[in-house]
């Protein structure tokens, strides 16, 4: 019998449903709740509460691992401070660590890797290593399709944040891993809803100007400023610094007839006024007429018409590669290697504007085959059918790892 310890998961019932499936096959399951949102997602049964200051977390979670004879640790976001400590302590004890994230390929996949994801992934980091591993992988089956889970995801996030806010007195010492508190983010979303009409009109005007110019353009899709991948796996302190560096490089080295479209993340909380910042900084660089900031526009359509895409390390870079677009990663990404996306080890960003190159088809095929075999599970974290399919795939992977 295995003992599975669950820390924070994706918003909603996914981890609770996975825990129930593991119990049905005879395993023991424990969940640690450290805030009201956790309680909302997984209430009461088979849970432990952590209500102390974070400085006591290491000793507390280690004692729980030892007392309950934990064999497997499950975390969503292996970079969160409490998760990071737990992962290190689990490795010290020889436990299996399972890290989950949104899918490297989207939609219809989730990420599940042994040991870590993204910058901590154990996947090959070279073209040669990827090709060698791909040769040993079976042909991936055709994945089930589940449609857009955004409505489910939104309501699950609302429930989680409501639980965090209303149960805050009970979890007085809780500290979010995100840059802003839940109440601060909710306020940002409230203001964002109020300004929706104005932002939509401004974006439509900018996009129209970009297309009307008929100038070739690069696309720079933003990531959430709260995304840990921005700070952990890039040289930047946040998205504003990343924007500043990309725009100064564009101003100094890109062909003068090219434009750049900066697309905001659709789930941005509005706490950073990107429109004003980009307008001001582009003017300072002398390229205001060549820079267009948009929100709400279809990313795939803009990528399809672009001549190249610049990203930090977002999985949207993989989407661009699948469209055959040259991609430059200014951060660390699992797909930044020879034959796929370009990074600073291959050439500086200043050179990319002039010497961009498209991905190699065979490299992309190998990359996707390795992902689907070793890192991805068909399904999602939010829709009923997507959850059921993902859990079936996880149980198979957990079982095969024991063989």
C-alpha positions as CSV (number, residue, x, y, z in Angstrom):
1,X,0.0,0.0,0.0
2,X,1.2,3.5,-0.9
3,X,0.7,6.6,1.1
4,X,0.1,9.7,-1.0
5,X,0.6,13.2,0.5
6,X,-1.1,16.1,-1.4
7,X,-0.2,19.7,-1.0
8,X,-1.9,22.6,-2.9
9,X,-3.4,21.6,-6.2
10,X,-5.1,23.4,-9.1
11,X,-8.1,25.4,-8.1
12,X,-11.1,23.1,-7.8
13,X,-11.7,19.4,-7.0
14,X,-9.0,17.8,-9.1
15,X,-6.7,16.7,-6.3
16,X,-9.6,15.6,-4.1
17,X,-11.0,13.5,-7.0
18,X,-7.5,12.0,-7.6
19,X,-7.2,11.2,-3.9
20,X,-10.5,9.4,-4.0
21,X,-9.4,7.3,-6.9
22,X,-6.2,6.3,-5.1
23,X,-8.2,5.4,-2.0
24,X,-10.5,3.2,-4.1
25,X,-7.5,1.2,-5.3
26,X,-6.4,0.7,-1.7
27,X,-3.8,3.4,-1.1
28,X,-3.8,5.9,1.8
29,X,-4.2,9.6,1.1
30,X,-3.4,12.7,3.2
31,X,-4.0,16.3,2.1
32,X,-2.5,19.4,3.8
33,X,-4.7,22.5,3.8
34,X,-2.9,25.7,4.6
35,X,-5.5,28.3,3.6
36,X,-9.3,28.7,3.3
37,X,-9.1,28.1,-0.5
38,X,-7.5,24.7,0.2
39,X,-10.4,23.9,2.5
40,X,-12.9,24.9,-0.2
41,X,-11.2,22.6,-2.7
42,X,-10.8,19.7,-0.4
43,X,-12.9,20.0,2.8
44,X,-12.6,17.9,6.0
45,X,-11.9,14.3,5.1
46,X,-8.3,12.9,5.1
47,X,-6.9,16.3,5.7
48,X,-4.4,18.0,8.0
49,X,-4.3,21.7,8.8
50,X,-1.1,23.8,8.7
51,X,-1.8,27.0,10.6
52,X,1.6,27.9,11.8
53,X,4.1,30.5,10.5
54,X,6.0,29.3,7.4
55,X,9.3,29.2,9.3
56,X,7.9,26.0,11.1
57,X,6.9,24.3,7.8
58,X,10.0,22.2,7.2
59,X,10.0,20.5,10.6
60,X,6.2,20.1,10.5
61,X,5.9,18.5,7.1
62,X,9.0,16.3,7.7
63,X,7.4,15.0,10.9
64,X,4.2,14.3,8.9
65,X,6.0,12.4,6.2
66,X,7.8,10.2,8.7
67,X,4.8,9.6,11.0
68,X,2.5,8.6,8.1
69,X,5.2,6.7,6.2
70,X,4.6,8.8,3.0
71,X,5.7,7.2,-0.2
72,X,4.5,9.8,-2.8
73,X,4.3,13.6,-2.7
74,X,2.0,15.4,-5.1
75,X,2.3,19.2,-5.7
76,X,0.9,21.6,-8.2
77,X,3.6,24.2,-8.8
78,X,6.9,22.7,-7.5
79,X,8.3,26.2,-7.2
80,X,6.0,27.5,-4.5
81,X,8.1,28.2,-1.3
82,X,6.3,25.6,0.9
83,X,6.3,23.1,-1.9
84,X,9.9,23.6,-2.7
85,X,10.9,22.7,0.9
86,X,8.6,19.7,0.9
87,X,10.1,18.5,-2.4
88,X,13.6,18.7,-1.0
89,X,12.7,16.9,2.2
90,X,10.8,14.2,0.2
91,X,13.9,13.6,-2.0
92,X,16.0,13.3,1.1
93,X,13.7,10.5,2.2
94,X,13.7,8.8,-1.1
95,X,10.0,9.5,-1.8
96,X,8.5,9.7,-5.3
97,X,7.7,13.4,-6.2
98,X,5.0,14.1,-8.7
99,X,4.9,17.7,-10.0
100,X,1.8,18.9,-11.9
101,X,1.2,22.0,-14.0
102,X,-1.0,23.2,-16.9
103,X,-0.1,21.3,-20.0
104,X,3.0,22.0,-22.0
105,X,0.7,21.4,-24.9
106,X,-2.8,22.9,-24.7
107,X,-5.6,22.3,-24.7
108,X,-6.5,18.7,-23.7
109,X,-3.3,17.9,-21.8
110,X,-2.0,18.4,-18.2
111,X,1.7,18.2,-17.2
112,X,2.8,15.5,-14.8
113,X,6.4,14.8,-14.3
114,X,8.5,12.9,-11.8
115,X,10.8,15.2,-9.9
116,X,9.9,18.6,-11.3
117,X,8.5,20.6,-14.2
118,X,9.6,23.5,-16.4
119,X,13.1,24.6,-15.3
120,X,13.3,21.5,-13.0
121,X,12.2,19.1,-15.6
122,X,14.3,15.9,-16.2
123,X,13.6,16.0,-20.0
124,X,16.6,16.2,-22.3
125,X,17.9,19.7,-22.9
126,X,19.6,19.1,-26.2
127,X,18.4,18.2,-29.7
128,X,20.5,15.1,-29.7
129,X,19.2,13.9,-26.3
130,X,15.6,14.6,-27.4
131,X,16.0,12.6,-30.6
132,X,17.6,9.7,-28.8
133,X,14.7,9.5,-26.3
134,X,12.1,10.0,-28.9
135,X,13.4,7.0,-30.8
136,X,12.4,4.8,-27.8
137,X,8.9,6.3,-27.4
138,X,5.8,4.7,-28.9
139,X,3.6,6.7,-31.3
140,X,1.2,8.8,-29.1
141,X,-2.5,8.0,-29.3
142,X,-4.9,10.6,-30.6
143,X,-6.0,12.6,-27.5
144,X,-9.6,13.1,-26.5
145,X,-10.9,16.7,-26.9
146,X,-12.7,18.5,-24.1
147,X,-13.3,22.0,-25.4
148,X,-12.4,25.2,-23.6
149,X,-12.4,24.8,-19.8
150,X,-12.2,28.5,-19.0
151,X,-15.7,28.9,-17.6
152,X,-15.1,26.0,-15.1
153,X,-11.6,27.3,-14.4
154,X,-12.9,30.8,-13.6
155,X,-15.6,29.6,-11.2
156,X,-13.2,27.3,-9.4
157,X,-10.8,30.2,-9.0
158,X,-13.6,32.4,-7.6
159,X,-14.4,29.7,-5.1
160,X,-10.8,29.2,-4.0
161,X,-10.2,33.0,-3.6
162,X,-13.5,33.4,-1.7
163,X,-12.5,30.6,0.7
164,X,-9.1,32.2,1.2
165,X,-10.5,35.6,2.0
166,X,-13.4,34.5,4.3
167,X,-11.4,31.9,6.2
168,X,-8.3,34.2,6.6
169,X,-8.9,34.7,10.4
170,X,-8.6,30.9,10.8
171,X,-5.4,30.8,8.7
172,X,-3.9,34.0,10.1
173,X,-0.3,33.1,9.2
174,X,-1.0,32.0,5.6
175,X,1.2,33.7,3.0
176,X,0.4,33.4,-0.7
177,X,3.1,32.4,-3.1
178,X,1.8,35.1,-5.5
179,X,3.0,38.7,-5.5
180,X,-0.4,40.1,-4.4
181,X,-2.9,38.9,-1.8
182,X,-6.2,37.4,-2.9
183,X,-8.2,40.5,-1.9
184,X,-5.8,42.7,-3.9
185,X,-6.2,40.5,-7.0
186,X,-10.0,40.5,-6.6
187,X,-9.9,44.3,-6.5
188,X,-7.8,44.4,-9.6
189,X,-10.2,42.1,-11.4
190,X,-13.2,44.3,-10.3
191,X,-11.5,47.4,-11.8
192,X,-10.6,45.4,-14.9
193,X,-14.2,44.5,-15.5
194,X,-15.3,48.1,-15.2
195,X,-12.7,49.2,-17.8
196,X,-13.5,46.4,-20.2
197,X,-15.3,48.5,-22.8
198,X,-12.6,51.2,-22.9
199,X,-9.8,48.6,-23.2
200,X,-11.6,46.7,-25.9
201,X,-11.9,49.9,-28.0
202,X,-8.3,50.9,-27.5
203,X,-7.1,47.4,-28.4
204,X,-9.2,47.3,-31.6
205,X,-7.7,50.7,-32.6
206,X,-4.2,49.5,-32.0
207,X,-4.7,46.2,-33.9
208,X,-6.3,48.0,-36.8
209,X,-3.4,50.4,-37.0
210,X,-0.9,47.5,-37.0
211,X,-2.8,45.6,-39.8
212,X,-3.4,48.8,-41.8
213,X,0.3,49.6,-41.8
214,X,0.9,46.3,-43.7
215,X,4.3,46.2,-42.0
216,X,5.7,42.8,-41.1
217,X,5.5,42.3,-37.3
218,X,6.8,40.3,-34.4
219,X,4.5,39.1,-31.6
220,X,5.4,39.3,-27.9
221,X,2.8,37.6,-25.8
222,X,3.0,38.6,-22.1
223,X,2.9,36.1,-19.2
224,X,1.2,36.9,-15.9
225,X,3.4,39.0,-13.7
226,X,2.5,36.6,-10.9
227,X,3.8,33.6,-13.0
228,X,6.8,32.2,-11.1
229,X,8.4,31.2,-14.4
230,X,9.0,34.9,-15.0
231,X,11.2,35.3,-11.9
232,X,12.6,31.9,-11.4
233,X,13.5,31.0,-15.0
234,X,14.3,34.4,-16.6
235,X,16.8,37.2,-15.9
236,X,13.9,39.6,-15.1
237,X,12.3,40.7,-11.9
238,X,8.9,41.0,-13.6
239,X,7.1,41.6,-16.8
240,X,7.8,45.3,-16.9
241,X,11.5,44.7,-17.0
242,X,11.1,42.1,-19.6
243,X,9.1,44.5,-21.8
244,X,11.7,47.2,-21.4
245,X,14.5,44.9,-22.4
246,X,12.6,43.5,-25.5
247,X,11.6,47.0,-26.6
248,X,15.1,48.4,-26.3
249,X,16.5,45.5,-28.3
250,X,13.8,45.9,-30.9
251,X,14.5,49.7,-31.2
252,X,18.2,49.2,-31.6
253,X,18.4,46.1,-33.9
254,X,15.1,45.3,-35.6
255,X,14.6,46.3,-39.3
256,X,13.1,49.7,-39.4
257,X,10.1,48.5,-41.5
258,X,9.0,46.0,-38.8
259,X,6.5,46.5,-36.0
260,X,5.9,44.6,-32.7
261,X,2.6,43.6,-31.2
262,X,2.5,43.1,-27.5
263,X,-0.4,41.0,-26.4
264,X,-1.6,41.0,-22.8
265,X,-2.3,37.7,-21.0
266,X,-6.1,37.1,-21.0
267,X,-6.0,36.4,-17.3
268,X,-4.1,39.5,-16.3
269,X,-5.5,41.0,-13.1
270,X,-5.0,44.6,-14.2
271,X,-2.8,45.6,-11.3
272,X,-0.1,46.8,-13.7
273,X,-1.1,49.5,-16.2
274,X,0.7,47.9,-19.1
275,X,-0.9,50.2,-21.7
276,X,0.5,53.4,-20.1
277,X,3.9,51.8,-19.4
278,X,4.3,50.5,-22.9
279,X,3.1,53.7,-24.5
280,X,5.6,55.7,-22.4
281,X,8.6,53.4,-22.8
282,X,8.0,53.0,-26.6
283,X,8.0,56.8,-26.9
284,X,11.3,56.9,-24.9
285,X,12.8,54.4,-27.4
286,X,11.6,56.4,-30.3
287,X,9.4,53.6,-31.7
288,X,5.9,54.5,-30.5
289,X,4.4,54.2,-34.0
290,X,5.9,50.7,-34.4
291,X,4.6,49.3,-31.0
292,X,1.1,48.1,-30.5
293,X,-0.4,46.8,-27.2
294,X,-3.5,44.7,-27.5
295,X,-5.8,42.8,-25.2
296,X,-8.4,40.1,-26.0
297,X,-7.3,39.4,-29.6
298,X,-6.9,35.8,-30.8
299,X,-3.3,34.8,-30.2
300,X,-3.2,32.1,-32.9
301,X,-4.4,34.5,-35.6
302,X,-1.8,37.1,-34.6
303,X,0.9,34.4,-34.5
304,X,-0.1,33.0,-37.9
305,X,0.4,36.4,-39.5
306,X,3.6,37.3,-37.6
307,X,7.2,36.9,-38.9
308,X,8.4,35.8,-35.5
309,X,7.5,35.4,-31.8
310,X,9.4,36.5,-28.7
311,X,8.5,34.9,-25.3
312,X,9.9,34.5,-21.9
313,X,9.3,30.8,-21.5
314,X,5.5,30.5,-21.9
315,X,4.0,27.4,-23.4
316,X,2.5,29.7,-26.1
317,X,6.0,29.4,-27.6
318,X,5.3,25.8,-28.3
319,X,2.1,26.8,-30.1
320,X,4.1,29.2,-32.2
321,X,6.6,26.4,-33.1
322,X,3.7,24.2,-34.2
323,X,2.7,27.0,-36.5
324,X,6.2,27.0,-38.0
325,X,7.1,30.4,-36.6
326,X,10.6,31.5,-35.5
327,X,10.6,31.7,-31.7
328,X,13.1,33.4,-29.4
329,X,13.0,32.7,-25.6
330,X,14.5,35.4,-23.4
331,X,14.1,33.0,-20.4
332,X,14.7,29.3,-19.7
333,X,12.3,26.9,-21.5
334,X,12.2,23.2,-22.1
335,X,11.7,23.9,-25.8
336,X,14.7,26.3,-26.2
337,X,17.2,24.1,-28.1
338,X,18.7,23.7,-31.5
339,X,16.0,23.0,-34.1
340,X,13.2,24.5,-31.9
341,X,13.2,27.9,-30.2
342,X,16.3,30.1,-30.1
343,X,17.8,31.4,-26.9
344,X,20.8,33.5,-25.8
345,X,23.1,30.5,-26.0
346,X,22.4,30.3,-29.7
347,X,22.3,34.0,-30.5
348,X,21.6,37.3,-28.8
349,X,18.1,38.8,-29.1
350,X,19.6,41.7,-31.1
351,X,20.5,39.2,-33.9
352,X,17.2,37.4,-33.9
353,X,15.3,40.3,-35.4
354,X,17.5,40.0,-38.5
355,X,18.5,36.4,-38.5
356,X,15.4,34.6,-37.3
357,X,15.0,30.9,-38.3
358,X,12.0,28.6,-38.4
359,X,11.9,25.4,-36.3
360,X,12.8,22.1,-37.9
361,X,9.8,19.8,-38.4
362,X,11.6,16.6,-37.3
363,X,12.9,18.3,-34.1
364,X,9.3,19.3,-33.3
365,X,7.9,15.8,-33.9
366,X,10.6,14.3,-31.6
367,X,9.9,16.9,-28.9
368,X,6.1,16.3,-28.9
369,X,6.6,12.5,-28.8
370,X,8.8,12.8,-25.8
371,X,6.4,15.2,-24.1
372,X,3.3,13.0,-24.6
373,X,5.2,9.9,-23.4
374,X,7.0,11.2,-20.4
375,X,5.4,14.5,-19.3
376,X,1.8,14.9,-20.5
377,X,-1.5,13.3,-19.6
378,X,-4.5,13.7,-21.8
379,X,-7.3,15.6,-19.9
380,X,-7.6,18.8,-17.9
381,X,-8.0,20.0,-14.4
382,X,-11.4,21.5,-14.7
383,X,-14.1,20.0,-16.8
384,X,-15.9,16.8,-15.5
385,X,-14.8,14.6,-18.5
386,X,-11.4,16.2,-18.6
387,X,-10.8,15.4,-14.9
388,X,-12.0,11.8,-15.3
389,X,-9.7,11.2,-18.3
390,X,-6.7,12.8,-16.6
391,X,-7.1,10.8,-13.5
392,X,-7.3,7.6,-15.5
393,X,-4.0,8.5,-17.2
394,X,-2.3,9.5,-13.9
395,X,-3.3,6.1,-12.3
396,X,-1.7,4.3,-15.3
397,X,1.5,6.4,-15.0
398,X,1.7,5.8,-11.2
399,X,1.3,2.1,-11.8
400,X,3.8,1.8,-14.6
401,X,6.4,3.7,-12.5
402,X,6.1,0.9,-10.0
403,X,6.9,-1.8,-12.5
